[in-house]
Amino acid sequence: MYNEIQLISDGDGLAVIGNATDVERFLASEGLPSKDLGVQRLKSVFGTGAAVAQAGSDIAANSGRWVKLTKESAERVKKFGLMESKTPGISHAMVGKPGSIKNWLQIEKGAGSFLTNPARLAGAAGLMAQLSMQQTMDEITDYLATIDEKVDDVLRAQKDAVLSRMIGMDLVIEETMTIREQVGRVSEVTWSKVQTAPTTIAETQAYALRQLDALAEKLESKSKIGDLATTVKEVEPKVREWLAVLARCFQLQDAIAVLELDRVLDAHPDQLDQHRLGLRAARQNRLDLISRSTERLVIRMKSAADAANAKVLLHPTKSPVVVQSSNHVVTGVHDFHARLGIESGRQSSEARRWVEAAADVKDKALETGAKGVSAARSLSNETLDRASSVKGKLSSEIAERARRLRGDEKERNEEG
């Protein structure tokens, strides 16, 4: 007899649904860390009536866990052959484990309670989207805790009206998320608290992006290494601050999306899947916008470091300052991208390679300079040695000539 579980993937995460014991066994056998999916909340998808009571009973009998898909875990899951479903962006599979077999295997037949019901599948996809965004929110919290300038301090230090509204909306969203955790749903009253939040957050995000663009332009206007070194040192902490503001904006936008999906699940469950896809597209647009702006900054930093490396022999103290600060900024942008889940695989890996290459170029330039100095010293010493040798040789010849002259003179005197 098979112990059957259902696998559902949206590309970002994996839902594992079935009997609680079977689910735990599967996750343990594959070495996959997980979070509670919260399948009990899907009861609201089916409205009321006798059929709903049966559906609710089926849901209650199931346990659900969510796994964040990394490159490693995605490879592990690939062996189960997940297939595309009728729900856009969702793939699924049934797996089982015969009593005499150690490994879980894909099976063709099974209860398939979630897989055969489009509403449940869409509902599960909605829950997965929420957990994926909450995971990103947690990672952003960790990111903000690791940098020197906390975003709250940056925001409070600003007198701009846009950032002031952001602080107030931040508090309202946190309050709404707390209510959601306590109640388990988002009512119309709760949702009304945050309906205007997206506009405020978008204004702050646009403001922060403009600040980063201005810093990039400031770097571009400097050509002298001395000026560049001063500007890069000034830019470095400011970039870190505005990246923190952007990270906080993105975190709050994800929080709004989580609340929004809850509200749709509660009020219009039939629209849940379309809404999930819409939020996903909007989220990707924000990521693309942020990525383009930060990539422009990385390009400016690269140019600054290249210029400094090219003149390291002429500016042995200022050039390394430019390279070091540029490296810090590029590394910071890469870390920022990773926390937001920006798939800048191309740009991020290029940035990472550039940081290593820039340091290597600097080291080579300094090494070349050192070799040049060493060669000059060697040439100078060789020249001095040659001069000493020539001088010694000439002295010997002069002495020998003088000795011979004295001998000739002595012989002439004796003959006379």
JORAUR-V749136 format. One record per backbone hydrogen bond with DSSP energy under -1.0 kcal/mol. NH is the residue of the N-H (numbers start at 1). CO is the residue of the C=O. If there is no record, write none. Layout:
BEGIN
{{NH CO} {NH CO}}
END
This chain:
BEGIN
{{5 95} {6 17} {7 93} {8 15} {9 91} {10 13} {14 67} {15 8} {16 65} {17 6} {18 63} {23 19} {24 20} {25 21} {26 22} {27 23} {28 24} {29 25} {30 26} {32 27} {35 66} {37 64} {41 38} {42 39} {43 40} {45 42} {46 43} {53 49} {54 50} {55 51} {56 52} {57 53} {58 54} {59 55} {60 56} {61 57} {62 59} {63 18} {65 16} {66 35} {67 14} {69 12} {74 70} {75 71} {76 72} {77 73} {78 74} {80 77} {81 78} {83 92} {85 90} {90 87} {91 9} {92 83} {93 7} {95 5} {96 105} {101 98} {105 96} {107 94} {116 112} {121 117} {122 118} {123 119} {124 120} {125 121} {126 122} {127 123} {128 124} {129 125} {130 126} {131 127} {132 128} {133 129} {134 130} {135 131} {136 132} {137 133} {138 134} {139 135} {140 136} {141 137} {142 138} {143 139} {144 140} {145 141} {154 150} {155 151} {156 152} {157 153} {158 155} {164 160} {165 161} {166 162} {167 163} {168 164} {169 165} {170 166} {171 167} {172 168} {173 169} {174 170} {175 171} {176 172} {177 173} {178 174} {179 175} {180 176} {181 177} {182 178} {183 179} {184 180} {191 187} {192 188} {193 190} {194 191} {197 194} {200 196} {201 197} {202 198} {203 199} {204 200} {205 201} {206 202} {207 203} {208 204} {209 205} {210 206} {211 207} {212 208} {213 209} {214 210} {215 211} {216 212} {217 213} {218 214} {219 215} {220 216} {221 217} {222 219} {228 224} {229 225} {230 226} {231 227} {232 228} {233 229} {234 230} {235 231} {236 232} {239 235} {240 236} {241 237} {242 238} {243 239} {244 240} {245 241} {246 242} {247 243} {248 244} {249 245} {250 246} {251 247} {252 248} {253 249} {254 250} {255 251} {256 252} {257 253} {258 254} {259 255} {260 256} {261 257} {262 258} {263 259} {264 260} {265 261} {266 262} {267 263} {268 264} {271 268} {272 269} {275 271} {276 272} {277 273} {278 274} {279 275} {280 276} {281 277} {282 278} {283 279} {284 280} {285 281} {286 282} {287 283} {288 284} {289 285} {290 286} {291 287} {292 288} {293 289} {294 290} {295 291} {296 292} {297 293} {298 294} {299 295} {300 296} {301 297} {302 298} {303 299} {304 300} {305 301} {306 302} {307 303} {308 304} {309 305} {310 306} {312 309} {315 311} {319 315} {322 318} {323 319} {324 320} {325 321} {326 322} {327 323} {328 324} {329 325} {330 326} {331 327} {332 328} {333 329} {334 330} {335 331} {336 332} {337 333} {338 334} {339 335} {340 336} {342 337} {344 342} {345 343} {348 344} {349 345} {350 346} {351 347} {352 348} {353 349} {354 350} {355 351} {356 352} {357 353} {358 354} {359 355} {360 356} {361 357} {362 358} {363 359} {364 360} {365 361} {366 362} {367 363} {368 364} {369 365} {370 366} {371 367} {372 368} {373 369} {374 370} {375 371} {376 372} {377 373} {378 374} {379 375} {380 376} {381 377} {382 378} {383 379} {384 380} {385 381} {386 382} {387 383} {388 384} {389 385} {390 386} {391 387} {392 388} {393 389} {394 390} {395 391} {396 392} {397 393} {398 394} {399 395} {400 396} {401 397} {402 398} {403 399} {404 400} {405 401} {406 402} {407 403} {408 404} {409 405} {410 406} {411 407} {412 408} {413 409} {414 410} {415 411} {416 412}}
END
